[in-house]
């Protein structure tokens, strides 16, 4: 009964009257909801106004993922939370199009983020989800963005869909439950093993998985890709049919640069040298630190820590470079004295392999002054250390 009311409220937003209310609330500012609702209720019913205000809030939240499209789209709270970011969806759609995919089954399609990107890449999409409200929202999104001719929405159990005749399948299983994130791939809905079976029925496939997926859970015939955007790891996907020579891939957006590998042995460790390189999170997740070390002529500062060090600065998109000025055993009093002596007021704290929390450190050292510094709390050769330095650009200048 509750779902029926939700669907009716949503469909009311698609009417001329509903669109008028959406337009009216589109420019409201946070904190003015009560005043806006009171004003609009004079002309429209309370349920319609409530639904429009909820959509306005969801669109505002979705802006970070969908950019300008969010203002024309429709969402559910779960859909905002679980949708693929548009940049990542566009990258994946471009890869599919590059493989020659022309017809794809998008299973567990949600509110349509991936289906929209696939359609924009010129691919015909069958979007499948079992939730009635979610299907209605996805269908409205296809129409709102003028892509309804390339997307067919189907409400069904994805495990019962006939995949014959499709060039590819994309599966985005649910990775959350009422208790939070699901870490066991077999506890996904549907389970990863089912999705892998579905992937092997079409020439190509991509399965969206959590970035923390254990490498031992990756099938031998799959290429595992980790994607970061602006330095933050957003997701991972298992690709089938790509005939990749290397099993792992790290992709950086918005540049669209990809690093492949996964067969090199771990690089050796050695003393901290002039430059420290912090690999992108996608590189670390993909276990491609060795490939970056080989490119930079670098070593690890510790066998268990993903920081690289080298005497020379070489340009690379795969890691952020820092020039290290001090390598010292960890000592809070000494750090505080150094920062005070150098007039450091802007302090960036990074940690890897340290129990000290950055905010706790800032409170204790109380940085003050016109200068900036980056401090790394980590381990080198098994011992706790603090590394002080500055980020540098690929050309050697300060960033």
N, C-alpha and C positions, 0 to 999 in steps of 0.2 A: 504493500500500500504506500509506504514511504517512497519507494522507487518510482511508483506511478506518479505521485505528486511531483517529484523532482523532474521527471521527464516532461510533464505537462508545463511546469514552470519554465523549463528550458525552451520548449517549443514555442511558448508564448513570446519569448525574446525574439524569435525569428519572424514574427508578424510585423506589420507596419507600425502598430502601436508599441511593440517591444523595441523595435529599432529606434523609435523616437525617444523612448526612455533611456536606452543605451547612449544615444547621442547626448542627452541631457546630463547624464552622470559622467560622461567621458572626461570632462575637464575638472572634476571636483578634486580638492586637495585633501590629503590625509588630515583627519581631525574634524572634517566638516560633514561627515556622513549623516549625522543626526539632522542637521539643518537642511541638507539636500533631500533626505528622505521625507522630512516634514513638508517641504515645499512641493515635492513631486506627488505626494499622496493626495494633494488637492485635485489633481487631474487624472491620476492613474491609481489602480488598486494597490494595496500594500504588498501583495505577493509578487506582483510584477516589479515593483520598485526594489523589493528585497533581492530578487533574482538579478536585476540589473546592477545593483551595488556589489553583489557578490562577484559578478563577471568583471566589473571594473577593478576590483581588488585582485582577482586572478590574473587579469591582463597585465596589471602593474607588476606582479610577481614574475610573470612569464617574460617580461621584457628582456631580462638578462639572458634568456635562452633563445628567444625568437626574434629579438630586435624589433624593427618597425612592423613586422607581420603581426606581432602580439596584439596590436591595437585593433586588428580586424578579425582576430581568431576568437575561438570559444574554448573554455577549459573546464575541467573538474579539478578539485584540489589534488587528487591523486595524479591526474594527468600532468599538472605543472611539476609535481615532484619527480615523476618518473620519465618524462619525455626526454628524448635525445636533444641536445643543443643543436641549433640549426646548422652551425658551422661543421659539426661532426657528422650530422646527417648528410649534408651536402658533399662532404669528402667521401663518405661511404657510397653515396649514389653515383658520384663520378667514377669511383673504382668499378662499380657494377657496370656502368655504361661502357667504360673502357674495356671490360671483358666481353662486351657484345651482348649483354643481357638486354632483352627487350620486353620480357614479361616476368614479373616477380610476384610471389605470394608473400605478403607481409603479415606474419602470424603474431598474435598478441600486439596488434597495431596501435592500441591506445587511442589518444586523441588525434593521431595522424602525423606526428612530426616527421617520421621517416618516410611515410607514404607520400607526403607533400614533396620532400626532397627528391625521391625517386621519380615522381611524376614530372618535376621540373627538369630532370635529366633526360626526359623523353621516354621514360619507361612506363609501360602499362602495369597498373598495380591492382591486385586483389587484396584489400585490407580486411583482416579477419580479427574480430574480438567477440567475446561472449557476453559482454556487459551491454545492456540495451542503451543506457544513457551515454556510455562512452562511444558507442557506434553512432548515435545521433549527433554527438558533438563532432566526431571526426567527419561525418558527412557534411555537416555545416561548414567545417573548416575548408574542405575541398571546394565547396561552392563559393565561399568567401574569397578564396584566392584564385578562383577561375580555373581550377584543376579537376572539376568534377567529371570531365570527359575522359580523363586518364585513370581515375580511381573508382573502383567498384567496391562498395562497402558491404560486408557480409557479417551478419551476426550468427556465430556458430562456435562450437568447440573446435579449437584448432587441430586437435588430434583426429578429427573426423573429416578434415578437408582433403579432397582428392588433388594431389599435386601433379598429376599427369598434364603435360603440355606446358609447364612453366620452365623458363630458362634458369630460374634461381628461386631460392627461398630465403627470406630474412626472418629470424625468430628473435623476439625480445621478451624472454620469459620474466615473470614477476620475481623480483629478488628481495621483496619485503613481505613481512607478515604483520599481524597485529602486535607482535613483540619486537619489531624492528628489522634490521637488515638480516638477510639470509646469507650465510657464508658457505654452506655446503651446496655445491652445484646440483646435487641430486635432490635437494629440497626446494629448488626452483619450481615454479609452476608455469609450464610443464617442466619436468626434470631435464637436466642437460643431456642425459643419455637418450631421451626421446628426441630432443632437438637435433642431436648428432645423427640419429637415424633418419630423420626427415631431411637433413642436409645432404645425405648421401643418395637421395632419390632424384635430385636435380643436378644438372651440370655444374652449377655454382651455388654457393650459399655463404651467408654470413650470420653468425650467432652472437648476439650481444651478451656479454658476461661481465661480472664484476671485475674491476681492475685488480683486485687481490686474489684472483683465481690461482690456485696452486698450479705450478707448471706441470706437475705430474698428472693433473686432471685434463691437460690438453691432449686430444687424440693425436696419434702419430701422423695421420694424413691431413692435419690442419695446420694452417699458418696462424699464429697468434699475433694480433696487432694491438698495441697500446697507444692511445691517442691522448696528447695533451694540448690544451689551448691556453696560450699566453702563460705557459709554464706550469699549469695545473693539470694533473692527469684527470681526464674526464671519464674515460671508459676503455673497455677492451672488447675485442671481437675475435671470434674464431672463423677463419675463412677456409672454404673448401673449394677445390677445383682450380685454384690459382697456379698450381704446379710450382710453388715457390721453391727456389733452390735453398733458401735459408728458412729455418722454422720460425724465427721471431722477427717482428718489425716494430719499430718505434716511429710514430708520426707526430710531427710538430705543426700545429696550426697557430696562426693563419697561413704560415709560409707553405705548408703542404710538403715539407721535406720529410723523407722517410729514410731510416737507417735499418738495414737488415743484417742478420747474422745469427749468433747463438751457438756457434761451434768452436769459438776460440777458448783456450784455457784461461783461468783467472790470471790477471796481470800480477807481477811480483809487487811486493811492498818495499818501501824505502823511506829515507828521511824526508821531512817536509822541505821543499825547495822554494824557489822564489815565487812561483805561481801555484795557486790552488784552483782546481777546476771542480765545480759542482755540477754533476751530470743532471740533465732534465729527468724529472720523475718517470717519464715514459721509457727513457733509456734504462733506468734502474729496474723498473718493473719487468722490462723485456729481457733483462740479464744481458745487456749489450755494453756494459761498462768496459769490458775487455776490448771491444771494437773501438771505442772512443779513446782508450788508453793507447792503442796501437797507432791511431791517427795522430795523437798528440805527442807520442814518444814519452808518455807519462807512466808513473807508477802509483800504486795505492799508498796512502799514508799509514794504513793498517789493513791487515788481511780481511777484517770484518767490517770495514767502513768504506762506503762508496764515495770517497773524496780522492781525487787524483792530483798529482803534483808533478811539476816539470820545471826545468831551468828556463825554458823559452816559452814565449806567448805565441800561440798559433791560432788562427781564426777557426772557429767551429760553431755550428748552430746547436750542437748537442750538449754543451755545458756552458755555464757562466763562469768567467774567469775573475780571479781576485789576485792582487799582488800582496803577498804576505810580508809584513814588516817585523813581526815578533812571533816567535814560537816559544811558549813558556809552559812550565808545569802549571796546572790549574791552581790558582791561589786568589781568592776573592779580594783580600786586602791589597795584594800587589796590583790586581786589575784596576781596582778603584783608584789607587795612587797614580797609575799610568794615565788613566782617562782624565783625572783632574789635572795632572801636569800638562797634558796636551790640549786641554780645553775642549774635550769632546762632549757635546750636548745632544747630538743625534746618534744614537747607538742602535745598530741593527744586530740582533743576536740570532745566530743559527746554531742548531744542535743536531748532532748525530752520534749516538752512542754515549750520551751523557744523561744523567738523571736530573740535572739542574734545569728548571723551567725558565725560559727567557724572561717572562714578566717578573718572576721572583728576582732574577739577577738585576734587572733594571731598577727595581725598588731598592735593592741593597746598595748598588753603586751610585745611584742618583746622578746620572750624567748631566753636566751643565757646561755650556760654552758654545762657541760658534762653529766648531769643527765636527766632522762626522767620522765614524769608524764602524767597521764590521768585525764582530768577534765570533769565532767558531768555537763552540764547546764540543769537544770530541775526544777521540783517542788516537794516539800515534804510537805504533810499536807496542800496543797493549797498555799504555799509560795515559791517564787523563791529562789533556793539554788544553790550552787556550791559544788560538791563533788570531792575531790581529792583522787587519789589512783593509784594502779598499777594492771595490769592483773596478775592473778595467775593461775598456772596449777592445774589440779585436785588433784595432790599430795601435794599441798600447796606451791610449789616452784614458783618463778617468771618465767613468760614466756619470 
